[in-house]
Amino acid sequence: MGVGGQSGRWTLRTRQVLEFLEFWAGRNRTAASDLSGLLREYARKFPQMGSRDRKEWSMGVYQALRAQRIWSSSDRAADYAPWAQALTAGLLAMHGEEHPWVAYLREQYPSKMDLQSVLQENSSKGFPHSNFISPRLVDDIQSPDPAEGTYGIEKWLQEQGLPGMAWLRIRRGYETVLEERIHQQGWAAPLMFTLKHPSALQAWAMPLGLALNELEGYKEGWFEMQDFSCQRLVECMPANAAGRWLDACAGSGGKTLLLHEAYPDLQWFVTDSRASILQECSRRFQRAGWRNYSRALTDWLSSEPAELGSFPSQFDGVLLDAPCSGSGSWRNHPHLQLLGPPMNPLEFADKQGRMLARLWSRVRSGGYLVYATCSVYSCENEEVVKAFLASKEDSHLCLDRYLNASPQGGDTLYAALIQKK
């Protein structure tokens, strides 16, 4: 398919993408980390863009960033403008040679190099600390197409250069009405997955770029935006989960809400070291209609954690969604890898081990600790757990696994379930 009469469309779209990327690159690290916020801000310059135009534009931005992450680690010199090169390579990986936007870019920015081969050859080089990636990452994955052979780490790395999906967790009872609202928007029907858990919660996948937070039902709490791998955390909970549970690093509360939906009888206590994040957590709980929980501001890495007031001294279960490199979620946040060198995973591992040890005293005998990260590095995951188990004679590993949703367009999570004897 040639460019044909659409050259004006691709000229405009290319200019919009390249202008934004230069704008983004000129922001400071804090501002540049909020890519979605900058996209909304910059889109106001183009009020004439319709929903299709905005989707093309934002996808072009993300694909250029994904390609730039890989290309920047290549030792092969570019022979034209770096962002135009990255945009061409990113769209080529996504659409192939025949797409009209790719054809336009090929005409405007010719290159003697095989851009697709460069990306494939450097997919591991472009992933920070790829030598730390756990070989267990692909244990539970089977290739959907037997002709493609075994699904391996190289395939996972290649997927990180492609767009994923937007994931929704649907509250029970709202499936039918939400499906109707999606149909009314003229959007394609979502891909639906039922979690392998007695709660039978549903995870829906939608294309990126849709204004899902403006869909009727979002503000009413009919659904939550949550990646598929995070939703699958319910698969790693104890079958007999009961009583009082602590979410030690609750963040904005997504996993707490998930487990509240799956286990409505659990009594939850949430902590975080950031006051603003706890406030956002409370707003999110309120939107979901949940008020029966307790919260406290504390830092579990502090030498003297804050007094927890009316919190019990021990819990039937503790969830530690530990601070980590975030390497399992970089696929849909490619810009974060371009804001400077990432922290060494071993530094996170040290903090994770100290948090595990401190929180273990908060688990009652017979209770459970669920350890989770969104990292794919073994030094932050199974190695941290192995060292912890070796140091605690009263600990028993019930299970640990990677929840790899990359083949479905999601992120990757690691989780371990540890019981106190």
Buried (B, 14 or more C-beta within 10 A) or exposed (E): EEBEEBBEBBEBBBEBBBBBBEBBEEBEEEEBBEBEEBBEEBBEEBEEBEEEBBBBBBBBBBBBBBBBBBBBBBEEEBEEEBBBBBBBBBBBBBBEEEBBBBBBBBEBBEBEBEBEEBBBBBBBBBBBBBEBBBEBBBEEBEBEEEEEEEBEBEBBBBBBBBBBBBBBBBBEEBBEEBBEBBEEBEBEEBBEBEBEBEBEBBBBBBBBBBEBEEBBBBEEBBBBEBBBBBBBBBBBBBEEBEBBBBBBBBBBBBBBBBBBBBBEEBBBBBBBBBEEBBEBBBEBBEBBEBEEBBBBEBBBEEEEBEEBEEBBEBBBBBBBBBBBBBBBBBBBBBBBBEEEEBEBBEEBBEBBBEBBEBBBEBBBEEBBBBBBBBBBBBBBBBBBBBBBBEEBEEBEBEEBBBBBBBBBBBBBBBBBBBBBE
